[in-house]
Amino acid sequence: MALALIFIITALQGSNFGVLWSVGVRWILGGNMDFNYQSFMQPILNWWQAITELSTNTPIMITFWLVVAALLMSMLVILTLSRQIATYKALLTFSVTPTLVLDVKNATIRYVNPAITAAFDQDNNTSHIVAQCCFERLSHLTDQTSVTNDVFHIKKLKKTLRYSAVQINYQGRRAWLCQIEHMDTNSATISPWNMDGQIINSLFSSNSALIHIKTLDGLILSCSPSWATQFGQSVEQVSGYFEHDFYSVSKLEQIKSYEKYVLTGEVQEYEEWSMVDDNNILLQTIKYPLYDEHQKVVAILTVSNDQTEVMELNERLLSENSEHLRIEAELSRHNSLLNSVINATPDPVAFMNGNGKYVGANHGYCEVVGVKHADLIGMDRQQLFSHDKKSWLLEQENQLLVDGKSIRYEEFLHFVGQDPRWYEICKQRYVNSTNGESGILIIYRDLTERKRIEHELEQAIEKFDELSSIDELTKIANRRTFDRKLQHHWSTHCREVKEISLLFCDVDSFKLYNDNYGHPMGDVVLANIAQVMNEQVHRGADLVARYGGEEFAVILPNTDEEGAVRLALKIIAAVESLAIAHAHSNVAKHVTLSIGVATMWPEDESSEAQLLEHADKALYLAKEHGRNQYCVYRDQEREPAMVELNFDLLKH
């Protein structure tokens, strides 16, 4: 603006414009004017000075000089910015730090300095892979303007990188300016993982525990699906990230406090409350050191089991989830990493090759089958098959190797020298990534304790049903059982077109007995009568039940009237033979019984309630005609009156 003002004043006042013009151009171009440049510009400046002296007072020329001043101002700005951009590019070009510029919207590379090319493009063009990984991480941070010391791992390049980024305006577009630094990591020393990763992944996928393996600097090598799910991720999404990408700073400090002992070779076990899927659960965590071939700790295996249900429910119901938490032994001829993983599993585990020979197992499996570990390795699986199951198991496992579908079933096994036990057996195919050979992973889970508790529970339920169907005083069927059985038999006889009879019984003058002898003695009388009535019934389908108070009922399926009358006579005689004294009875000097007899052919239009009503009416008539007898119900439309039968007359 100062330069433009000088030009305007010169045009209006006719001052030495040529001198000021020369000074302005010199300043724009950096202030260093050589001899040739001055010789070239001197005639031009003299010509412009003559022009301005002739026309400084002309209004048109005033406007002209204003335009000239604006153009010169624009040129000044453009030249200044060009010098700054050239300076920045020079700084980036000669910087030893790998640097690139990424377009915020389309992830294209806008600029790459030689340092990043030297670092990543020596063998092949991998700078584009680095740029893509940076953009994927930055794409979630569009609301931020800068990122500092973010660390990520590129599995394809086997490199761990740390970068910082800031948003800039580059050639009129929003862009990220990223500076990248290569970090050394010990992940390359975990070479056995590439060899047996498929087997370990198969084991992880069949286990519900929270399991993950990481390097000493926190790089996640692999994990179980349940461990990734607690962060809302899949196994593929968490692999290659660091532990600090998922845990808070306080959580990481707590983890480090336990792992400092693991680094010395110790196994650490502890319990902690943790939030998983918005649920506060109790985790039992075990940390194992993993070694390379030089017995140097190179990674850490963490196994966490949910112990919440064990704490809240019956410990015996879930004992199979806690009794095998520590399993220590060598699994197979494979390296120490695979052995540590297999032995950390809380269940008996073994795996065999496609020929059916064992190539690895943990101590828990050896204990189950009763074979020493050294003898088990190389043994043919058929040697442990019982003869009657050999063909079935061979067909099952051959099919598993063909279609790869996992198998899960329960079996009651009796191994030599051991008591029979229930096991849940899981089988899954695995493929060895080194040679492409297939094998079978076998996992046993002891269900014996759970089966025992389930059996006890079933027995308790049956006992409860039995108690709920028996009258507590008389130990015969109660009213609830009577109603259910009568409805069942009625429906069956209606379908099969058979007769059914019902005896409805009542103890004579029982209220007077209770009033004079007391209720405890009355209960004894009812129990004795129920016992002798039950002794007169010999068919399995017949049912003697206490209907209520001093009333009893007898259901006689597939029984005609004649058979019902014979049983009624036997019951009356059996009760009289008890000779229970009853000095206050209006019938006899001992306890007696009155019975109503009813027989029907069940039909669709009738119901069991009618049979009960008929028996009740017959009982009423038996009491009306002197008690201590039975009466048979007769349909009044067919018979003019009920037939009465006096027990005392029949007796003689």
C-alpha positions in Angstrom: 0.0 0.0 0.0 2.9 2.4 0.7 4.3 1.8 -2.7 0.9 2.4 -4.4 0.5 5.7 -2.5 3.9 6.8 -3.7 3.0 6.2 -7.3 -0.3 8.1 -6.9 1.4 11.1 -5.4 4.0 11.1 -8.1 1.4 11.0 -10.9 -0.6 13.9 -9.3 2.4 16.2 -8.5 4.7 15.4 -11.4 7.6 14.4 -9.1 10.5 12.2 -10.0 8.4 9.2 -10.9 11.2 7.4 -12.6 13.3 7.2 -9.5 10.5 5.9 -7.3 9.5 3.4 -10.0 13.0 2.1 -10.1 13.1 1.8 -6.3 9.8 -0.1 -6.2 10.9 -2.6 -8.8 14.2 -3.1 -7.1 12.3 -3.8 -3.8 9.9 -6.3 -5.4 12.7 -8.3 -7.0 14.7 -8.5 -3.9 16.7 -5.2 -3.8 19.8 -6.4 -5.6 20.2 -4.5 -9.0 23.2 -5.3 -11.2 24.7 -3.0 -13.9 22.9 -4.5 -16.9 19.6 -4.2 -15.3 20.1 -0.5 -14.6 21.3 0.2 -18.1 18.2 -1.5 -19.5 15.7 0.2 -17.2 17.2 3.8 -17.5 15.7 4.8 -20.9 12.4 3.4 -19.9 12.4 5.4 -16.6 13.3 8.6 -18.4 10.5 8.1 -21.0 7.9 7.5 -18.2 9.2 10.6 -16.4 8.6 12.7 -19.5 5.1 11.4 -19.9 4.1 12.1 -16.3 5.5 15.7 -16.4 3.3 16.5 -19.4 0.0 15.1 -18.1 -0.1 15.2 -14.4 -3.0 17.5 -14.3 -5.2 15.5 -16.7 -8.2 13.7 -15.0 -7.8 10.8 -17.3 -4.2 10.3 -16.4 -5.2 10.4 -12.7 -7.4 7.4 -13.3 -4.8 5.7 -15.4 -2.2 5.9 -12.6 -4.7 4.5 -10.1 -5.1 1.5 -12.3 -1.3 1.2 -12.7 -1.0 1.4 -8.9 -3.5 -1.5 -8.4 -1.7 -3.7 -11.0 1.6 -3.0 -9.3 0.1 -3.9 -6.0 -1.1 -7.3 -7.4 2.2 -8.0 -8.9 3.8 -7.3 -5.5 1.5 -9.8 -3.7 2.0 -12.5 -6.4 5.8 -12.2 -6.3 5.9 -12.2 -2.6 3.7 -15.4 -2.3 5.8 -17.0 -5.1 8.9 -16.4 -3.1 7.3 -17.8 0.1 6.1 -21.0 -1.7 9.5 -21.5 -3.3 11.1 -21.1 0.1 8.7 -23.7 1.7 9.3 -26.1 -1.2 13.0 -25.7 -0.8 12.7 -26.4 2.9 10.6 -29.5 2.4 12.8 -30.7 -0.5 16.0 -30.6 1.5 14.3 -31.9 4.7 15.6 -35.2 5.9 12.2 -36.0 7.4 9.8 -37.9 5.0 7.0 -35.5 4.2 4.0 -35.6 2.0 0.9 -33.5 1.3 -2.5 -35.2 1.0 -5.7 -33.7 -0.4 -8.3 -33.7 2.3 -11.2 -34.7 0.0 -9.9 -37.3 -2.5 -6.8 -38.6 -0.7 -4.5 -37.8 -3.7 -0.9 -37.1 -3.1 -0.2 -33.4 -3.8 3.5 -33.4 -2.9 6.1 -35.9 -1.9 9.7 -34.9 -0.8 12.8 -36.9 -1.7 13.1 -38.2 1.8 9.9 -40.2 1.7 10.9 -41.7 -1.6 14.3 -42.7 -0.3 12.6 -44.3 2.8 9.8 -46.2 1.2 10.5 -46.6 -2.6 13.8 -48.3 -2.6 12.5 -51.7 -3.7 9.1 -50.8 -5.1 6.6 -48.0 -5.0 5.3 -48.2 -1.5 4.9 -44.5 -0.7 1.4 -44.7 -2.0 0.6 -47.4 0.5 1.9 -45.2 3.3 -0.1 -42.3 2.0 -3.3 -44.4 1.9 -2.8 -45.6 5.4 -2.2 -42.0 6.7 -5.4 -40.8 4.9 -7.5 -43.7 6.4 -6.5 -42.6 9.9 -6.9 -38.9 9.1 -10.3 -39.3 7.4 -11.8 -39.8 10.9 -10.3 -36.6 12.2 -11.8 -34.0 9.8 -12.9 -31.9 12.8 -9.3 -31.5 14.0 -6.6 -29.3 12.5 -3.6 -31.2 13.7 -2.4 -34.6 14.9 0.7 -35.3 16.9 2.7 -38.5 17.2 0.0 -41.0 16.0 1.4 -44.5 15.6 0.1 -47.2 13.3 1.4 -50.5 11.8 1.3 -51.5 8.1 1.2 -55.3 8.0 1.8 -55.4 4.3 5.1 -53.5 4.6 5.9 -54.9 8.1 6.6 -51.4 9.2 5.5 -49.4 12.3 5.2 -45.6 11.6 4.7 -42.5 13.7 3.4 -39.4 12.1 2.3 -35.8 12.8 0.0 -33.8 10.5 -1.5 -30.3 10.2 -4.1 -29.0 7.9 -2.9 -26.3 5.4 -4.1 -24.6 2.2 -2.1 -26.0 -0.7 -2.6 -24.5 -4.2 -6.1 -23.4 -3.2 -7.2 -26.8 -1.7 -7.4 -28.1 1.9 -4.6 -30.5 2.5 -2.8 -32.5 5.3 0.9 -31.8 5.6 2.3 -35.1 7.1 5.7 -35.8 8.5 6.4 -39.5 8.9 9.0 -41.4 11.0 9.8 -45.1 10.9 9.8 -46.9 14.3 11.7 -50.0 15.2 9.4 -52.8 16.6 10.0 -56.3 17.7 7.0 -57.6 15.8 9.4 -59.1 13.2 10.8 -61.5 15.8 7.5 -63.2 16.2 8.1 -65.4 13.2 6.4 -68.5 14.6 3.1 -66.7 14.4 3.1 -66.9 10.5 3.7 -70.6 10.7 0.9 -71.6 13.2 -1.5 -68.6 13.0 -4.2 -70.6 11.4 -4.2 -73.1 14.2 -4.3 -70.4 16.9 -7.0 -68.5 15.1 -9.1 -71.7 15.0 -8.6 -72.1 18.7 -9.5 -68.5 19.4 -12.7 -68.6 17.3 -13.9 -71.6 19.3 -13.2 -70.0 22.7 -15.5 -67.4 24.4 -12.7 -66.0 26.6 -11.2 -62.5 25.9 -7.8 -63.4 24.4 -5.2 -61.3 22.6 -1.5 -61.5 21.8 0.7 -58.4 21.6 4.3 -57.5 21.1 6.3 -55.8 23.9 5.6 -52.4 22.5 1.8 -53.0 22.4 1.3 -54.1 18.7 -1.8 -56.4 18.5 -0.7 -59.6 16.6 -4.0 -61.5 16.9 -7.1 -61.8 19.2 -10.3 -63.7 19.7 -13.5 -62.4 18.3 -14.8 -61.6 21.8 -11.8 -59.4 22.6 -12.3 -57.3 19.4 -16.1 -57.2 19.9 -15.8 -55.4 23.2 -14.4 -52.4 21.3 -17.1 -52.7 18.5 -14.5 -54.0 16.1 -13.7 -57.2 14.2 -10.5 -59.2 14.4 -9.3 -57.9 11.1 -10.0 -54.3 12.2 -7.9 -54.4 15.4 -5.0 -56.4 13.9 -2.1 -54.1 13.2 -3.2 -51.5 15.8 -1.6 -50.8 19.1 -3.1 -51.4 22.6 -3.1 -47.7 23.3 -5.6 -47.2 20.4 -8.3 -49.0 22.5 -7.4 -48.4 26.2 -7.4 -45.2 28.3 -4.2 -43.9 29.8 -5.2 -45.0 33.3 -6.0 -48.5 32.0 -2.6 -48.7 30.2 -0.8 -47.8 33.4 -2.7 -50.5 35.3 -1.8 -53.0 32.6 1.9 -52.0 32.7 2.0 -52.5 36.5 1.1 -56.2 36.0 3.2 -56.8 32.9 6.5 -55.6 34.4 6.6 -59.0 36.2 5.6 -60.9 33.0 8.7 -59.4 31.3 10.8 -61.3 33.8 9.1 -64.6 32.9 6.4 -64.7 35.6 2.7 -65.6 35.0 0.5 -62.9 36.4 -3.1 -63.6 37.5 -5.6 -61.0 38.8 -9.3 -60.1 38.9 -10.8 -56.7 37.9 -14.2 -55.2 37.1 -14.5 -54.0 33.5 -17.1 -52.5 31.2 -17.9 -54.8 28.2 -20.9 -54.0 26.0 -22.2 -51.6 28.6 -22.2 -54.3 31.2 -20.0 -54.3 34.3 -18.4 -57.7 34.5 -15.8 -59.4 36.7 -12.8 -60.6 34.6 -10.2 -63.1 35.8 -7.1 -62.2 33.8 -4.0 -64.3 33.3 -0.9 -62.9 31.5 1.6 -65.3 30.0 5.1 -64.5 28.7 5.8 -65.9 25.2 9.3 -66.8 24.2 11.3 -67.1 21.0 13.7 -69.9 20.2 16.4 -68.2 22.4 14.0 -68.2 25.4 13.7 -64.5 25.3 10.3 -62.9 26.1 9.0 -61.4 22.8 5.3 -61.2 23.3 2.5 -61.3 26.0 -0.6 -63.6 25.9 -3.5 -62.2 27.9 -6.5 -64.5 28.7 -9.6 -63.0 30.5 -12.6 -65.1 31.5 -15.9 -63.6 32.6 -16.4 -64.7 36.2 -19.6 -62.7 36.8 -22.0 -65.7 36.6 -19.7 -67.8 38.7 -19.9 -65.2 41.4 -23.7 -64.7 41.2 -24.9 -68.2 40.5 -24.2 -71.6 42.0 -20.5 -72.3 41.6 -21.1 -75.9 40.8 -23.2 -75.1 37.8 -20.3 -73.3 36.1 -17.3 -75.3 37.5 -16.4 -76.4 34.0 -15.6 -72.8 33.1 -13.2 -72.3 36.1 -11.6 -75.6 37.0 -9.2 -75.7 34.1 -7.9 -72.1 34.1 -4.3 -73.1 34.6 -3.0 -75.7 32.2 0.8 -75.9 31.9 2.6 -78.2 29.5 4.1 -78.5 26.1 1.4 -79.0 23.4 3.4 -80.5 20.5 6.6 -80.5 18.5 5.8 -76.9 17.5 7.5 -73.8 18.9 7.0 -72.3 22.3 4.5 -69.7 21.1 2.0 -72.3 20.0 2.6 -74.3 23.2 1.9 -71.3 25.4 -1.4 -70.6 23.6 -2.6 -74.1 23.7 -1.7 -74.7 27.4 -3.4 -71.4 28.4 -6.7 -72.7 27.2 -9.0 -73.7 30.1 -10.2 -77.0 28.4 -8.6 -80.2 27.2 -7.3 -79.5 23.7 -5.6 -81.6 21.0 -5.0 -81.5 17.3 -4.2 -84.2 14.8 -3.1 -84.2 11.1 -5.2 -85.4 8.2 -3.9 -89.0 8.7 -5.5 -89.2 12.1 -2.2 -89.0 14.1 -1.9 -86.7 17.1 0.6 -83.8 16.5 -0.1 -81.9 19.7 -2.2 -81.8 22.9 -2.2 -80.1 26.3 -1.9 -81.8 29.6 -5.6 -81.5 30.3 -6.3 -83.7 27.2 -3.7 -86.2 28.2 -5.3 -86.6 31.6 -8.8 -87.1 30.0 -7.7 -89.8 27.6 -5.3 -91.3 30.2 -2.2 -91.3 28.0 1.1 -89.6 28.7 2.0 -86.6 26.5 5.1 -88.3 25.1 3.1 -91.4 24.2 0.2 -89.4 22.7 2.3 -87.5 20.1 2.3 -89.6 16.9 -0.4 -92.0 18.2 -3.1 -93.0 15.7 -6.5 -91.6 16.9 -8.1 -95.0 16.2 -6.3 -96.5 19.1 -8.5 -94.5 21.5 -11.7 -95.4 19.7 -14.0 -98.0 21.2 -14.8 -100.8 18.7 -18.5 -100.0 18.5 -17.9 -96.3 17.6 -14.9 -96.6 15.4 -16.7 -96.5 12.0 -19.0 -93.7 13.1 -16.1 -91.5 14.3 -14.0 -92.1 11.2 -16.9 -91.2 8.9 -17.6 -88.1 11.0 -14.0 -86.8 11.0 -13.4 -87.6 7.3 -16.5 -85.6 6.5 -15.2 -82.7 8.6 -11.9 -82.7 6.6 -13.9 -82.5 3.4 -16.6 -79.8 4.1 -15.0 -78.0 7.1 -18.2 -77.8 9.0 -17.6 -77.7 12.8 -19.0 -80.5 14.9 -20.4 -80.2 18.4 -22.0 -83.0 20.4 -22.3 -84.5 24.0 -21.0 -87.9 24.9 -20.8 -90.1 28.0 -17.2 -91.4 28.0 -15.5 -94.1 30.0 -11.7 -94.1 29.7 -9.5 -96.7 31.2 -8.8 -96.2 34.9 -11.3 -93.3 35.2 -14.9 -92.9 36.2 -17.4 -92.3 33.3 -17.9 -88.6 32.7 -20.0 -86.4 30.4 -18.1 -84.3 27.9 -19.1 -81.8 25.2 -16.8 -82.4 22.3 -16.1 -79.7 19.7 -14.2 -80.5 16.5 -13.0 -78.0 13.9 -10.8 -78.2 10.8 -7.6 -76.2 10.6 -5.2 -75.6 7.7 -1.5 -75.3 8.2 -0.4 -72.2 6.3 3.1 -73.5 5.9 2.3 -76.6 3.9 -1.4 -76.4 3.2 -2.2 -79.6 5.1 -5.5 -80.0 6.9 -6.0 -81.3 10.4 -8.6 -81.5 13.2 -8.7 -79.4 16.3 -10.4 -81.2 19.2 -11.7 -79.6 22.4 -13.3 -81.4 25.3 -15.4 -79.7 27.9 -16.3 -81.6 31.1 -20.1 -81.5 31.6 -20.3 -84.1 34.4 -21.0 -81.7 37.2 -23.6 -79.8 35.2 -25.3 -83.1 34.2 -25.4 -84.2 37.8 -27.0 -80.9 38.9 -29.5 -81.1 36.0 -30.4 -84.6 37.1 -30.9 -83.5 40.7 -33.0 -80.7 39.5 -35.2 -83.0 37.4 -35.6 -85.3 40.5 -36.5 -82.3 42.6 -39.1 -81.2 40.0 -40.6 -84.7 39.9 -40.7 -84.8 43.8 -42.4 -81.4 43.8 -45.0 -82.6 41.3 -45.6 -85.7 43.4 -46.0 -83.6 46.5 -48.3 -81.2 44.8 -50.5 -84.0 43.7 -50.8 -85.9 47.0 -53.0 -84.9 50.0 -50.6 -84.2 52.9 -52.9 -85.8 55.6 -54.2 -88.9 53.9 -51.2 -89.6 51.5 -53.6 -90.2 48.6 -54.4 -88.1 45.5 -55.7 -84.6 46.3 -58.5 -82.6 44.7 -56.3 -81.1 42.0 -55.1 -84.6 40.8 -58.7 -85.9 41.0 -60.0 -83.1 38.7 -57.2 -83.6 36.2 -57.5 -87.4 36.1 -61.3 -87.3 35.8 -61.1 -84.9 32.8 -58.5 -87.1 31.2 -60.4 -90.3 31.5 -63.6 -88.7 30.4 -62.0 -87.5 27.2 -60.4 -90.9 26.6 -63.7 -92.9 27.2 -65.6 -90.5 25.0 -63.2 -91.1 22.1 -63.1 -94.9 22.8 -66.8 -95.2 23.7 -66.4 -96.9 27.0 -68.2 -96.8 30.4 -66.8 -95.0 33.4 -68.0 -95.1 37.0 -67.5 -92.9 40.0 -67.9 -93.5 43.7 -68.6 -90.5 45.9 -68.0 -91.2 49.6 -68.7 -89.4 52.8 -67.9 -90.3 56.5 -71.1 -90.5 58.5 -71.6 -88.0 61.3 -68.0 -86.9 61.1 -68.7 -83.4 62.5 -70.0 -85.0 65.7 -66.8 -87.1 65.8 -64.6 -84.0 65.6 -66.7 -82.1 68.1 -66.5 -84.9 70.7 -63.1 -86.6 70.0 -61.2 -83.6 68.7 -59.8 -82.7 65.3 -56.4 -84.6 65.8 -58.4 -87.8 66.3 -60.5 -86.9 63.3 -57.4 -86.6 61.2 -56.3 -90.1 62.2 -59.8 -91.4 61.2 -59.5 -89.8 57.8 -56.0 -91.2 57.3 -57.1 -94.8 58.2 -60.2 -94.6 56.0 -58.1 -93.4 53.1 -55.6 -96.3 53.6 -58.3 -99.1 53.6 -60.1 -97.5 50.6 -56.8 -97.5 48.7 -56.2 -101.1 49.6 -59.5 -102.2 48.0 -58.4 -100.7 44.6 -56.1 -102.9 42.6 -56.1 -101.7 39.0 -53.4 -99.2 38.0 -55.9 -96.8 36.3 -58.3 -96.6 39.3 -57.8 -93.6 41.5 -58.7 -93.0 45.2 -58.7 -89.3 46.1 -59.6 -87.0 48.9 -62.2 -84.7 47.5 -62.4 -82.4 50.5 -63.0 -82.5 54.3 -64.4 -86.0 55.1 -65.4 -86.6 51.4 -63.6 -89.2 49.2 -64.0 -90.1 45.5 -63.0 -93.2 43.5 -62.5 -93.0 39.7 -63.1 -96.3 38.0 -62.2 -96.2 34.2 -63.8 -98.8 31.9 -66.0 -100.1 34.7 -69.8 -100.8 34.5 -72.3 -100.3 37.2 -72.0 -103.9 38.5 -68.3 -103.6 39.1 -68.7 -100.2 40.8 -71.3 -101.7 43.2 -69.0 -104.6 44.1 -66.2 -102.1 45.0 -68.6 -99.9 47.0 -69.6 -102.9 49.1 -65.9 -103.8 49.7 -65.1 -100.3 50.8 -68.1 -100.1 53.2 -67.2 -103.4 54.7 -63.5 -102.5 55.0 -64.3 -99.2 56.9 -66.7 -101.1 59.2 -64.0 -103.6 60.0 -61.8 -100.8 61.3 -64.3 -100.7 64.2 -63.4 -97.1 65.1 -65.6 -96.2 68.1 -68.1 -93.4 67.5 -70.4 -93.2 70.5 -72.1 -90.1 69.1 -73.1 -91.4 65.7 -76.7 -91.7 64.7 -76.0 -94.7 62.6 -73.9 -97.1 64.6 -71.4 -97.2 67.5 -68.5 -97.1 65.1 -67.4 -95.0 62.2 -69.3 -95.8 59.0 -69.3 -94.6 55.3 -72.0 -93.7 52.8 -71.4 -94.0 49.1 -73.1 -92.7 45.9 -72.5 -94.7 42.7 -72.9 -93.3 39.2 -72.0 -94.8 35.8 -72.1 -93.1 32.4 -71.2 -93.5 28.7 -69.3 -90.3 27.9 -70.7 -88.4 24.9 -69.8 -85.1 23.2 -72.9 -83.4 24.6 -72.1 -84.4 28.2 -69.2 -83.7 30.6 -67.4 -85.1 33.6 -69.4 -82.6 35.7 -72.6 -84.5 35.0 -71.0 -87.7 36.3 -69.9 -86.0 39.4 -73.4 -84.5 39.9 -75.0 -87.9 39.5 -72.7 -89.5 42.1 -73.4 -86.6 44.5 -77.1 -87.1 44.1 -76.8 -90.8 44.8 -74.7 -90.0 47.9 -77.4 -87.6 49.1 -80.1 -90.4 48.8 -77.8 -92.9 50.6 -77.6 -90.4 53.6 -81.4 -89.7 53.4 -82.1 -93.4 53.7 -80.1 -94.0 56.8 -76.4 -93.8 55.9 -73.9 -96.7 56.1 -75.0 -97.9 52.7 -74.7 -97.1 49.0 -77.1 -95.8 46.4 -76.9 -96.1 42.6 -78.0 -93.1 40.5 -80.7 -93.9 37.9 -81.7 -91.6 35.1 -85.3 -90.4 36.0 -86.3 -90.3 32.4 -85.6 -94.0 32.0 -86.2 -95.2 35.6 -89.0 -93.9 37.8 -86.8 -93.8 40.9 -83.3 -94.5 42.2 -82.6 -98.0 43.4 -81.4 -98.1 47.0 -79.4 -100.8 48.5 -79.1 -101.1 52.3 -75.8 -102.4 53.4 -77.2 -103.9 56.6 -79.7 -105.9 54.6 -77.1 -107.2 52.2 -74.8 -108.2 54.9 -77.4 -110.8 56.0 
